[in-house]
Amino acid sequence: MSMAVLGHRSRLHHLAFLFFAAIFDSKCTLSLSPPTPNRQQQQPLLLTLKTQHVPRLSSSLPRTRATAAAAGKLPFRHNVTLTVSLSVGSPPQPATMVLDTGSELSWLRCTSPSSPSQPVFRPLASKSYAPVPCFSPTCSARTRDLPVPASCDPGTKQCHVVVSYADASSAEGALASDTLLIGPSARPGFLYGCMDSGQSSSPDEDSKTTGLMGMNRGSLSLVTQMGLAKFAYCISGLDSSGVLLLGEAGFHWVGPLNYTPLVQISTPLPYFDRVAYTVQMEGIKVSGKVLPLPKSVFEPDHTGAGQTMVDSGTQFTFLLGPVYTELKNEFARQARGALRALDDPNFVFQGAMDLCYLVPSARPELPELPEVRLVFQGAEMSVPGRKLLYRVPGERRGTDWVYCFTFGNSDLLGIEAFVIGHHHQQDLWMEFDLERSRVGFAEVRCDLASQRLGLG
């Protein structure tokens, strides 16, 4: 899942997070098969997280609820790519894949019709590559969670898969299996899409990546195929350091985590993504003041619209219209006098963020701003003032920079959900505990965490 809707006059530099494998010497374990009482234990896999600015100037139109239903996923693409460096095939071929906790099917670009320099995977060069035939039970049973059901390619008799996103980008090709190597761990028979056609709205980003790695809870995701009971990440808000952990590791210095349960809905609903990391938001506070909103406004309706998802693939946080308006107005009221509002009704950052300010470029730092706290069932997430405004790259008014509020209006994008973005997860240890069906977080200096783990 991802978002690429940009405002009419906005430009955005994208952060690409590059993961390089390393092993952490620990007595804790990483499960490489579905959890069982007597499963064989292996060391957890720890990966270094770095940031890289990637320019992107593409834009797209938001989707409506009707078109979102056709896609089966929330209608946006992330504007921050998380990429993991790994290898696929025999002999191994290097691949840089976008890490997306909002998607299921992993896929690799197997042809490059647009640019000869675009990184691709060469299936014919891999001795372990095997397309999935149409008659295989894998083609029907294992693709049940995909938004677009797999079909049979009449020419090749191979299982055909399609992925599409709201910015009109798409990819299609054959469902296949091959050996996946992530760090020192080899996973034979890993299922993914070997894509030979598609449309892209972001050639700058695609020129640096080979494909996408799905990390949600669907049956074809990396998490499910590797049988991961837990994974975690920590993204620094101060520098380029960070950590990605696959498996279990008891870091006592992280401190106790605040947990909120994952929402489980057994009955299929048309606008509810059952394999997303969905939690229940119950309210929002601004400097301790609770916004006057009923809890029902945060609950999914009878169609499933209105779920709250924790998504590392989306940069900012998006709220349904009534909640966004209440938060925007209260923040603007409390920040009045400390900030000078941008008086430009034609400027809407990313098509959904219409509260922006002018800050003198000579000013070394922002003034003290109110704290926002997102209240979940059993836990609260703090968003300090420094994370509430984002300087829009390339946008200036005279000698002033343009800064925008880092919460957006879902309604302006046609999104039927709340999405907790990665920007508001900075300097938090984010743990996804699938075994206990919960998400936990604790405030941590992620740059110091990298140093402590020897990855700085």
Secondary structure, DSSP 4 states (H G I P E B T S, - for coil): -B-----TT--EEEEEEEEEEEE---SS-B--SS--TTPPPB--EEEEEEEEEEEE----PPP-HHHHHHHTS-S-B-SSEEEEEEEETTTTEEEEEEEETT----EEE---SS-TTS----GGG-TT-EEPBTTSHHHHHTTTTSSS--EE-TTT-BEEEEEE-TTS-EEEEEEEEEEEEETTEEEEEEEEEEEEEEE-S-HHHHTT-SEEEE-SSSTTSHHHHTT-SEEEEEE-SSSS-EEEEES----GGG-PPEEEEPP---S--TT--TTS-EE-EEEEEETTEEPS--GGGGS--TTSTTEEEE-TT-SSEEE-HHHHHHHHHHHHHHHBTTBEE---TT--BTTTB--EEEEETT-SSPPP---EEEEETTEEEEE-GGGSEEEEEEEEETTEEEEEESEEEHHHHT--EEEE-GGGGTTEEEEEETTTTEEEEEE--HHHHHHHTT--
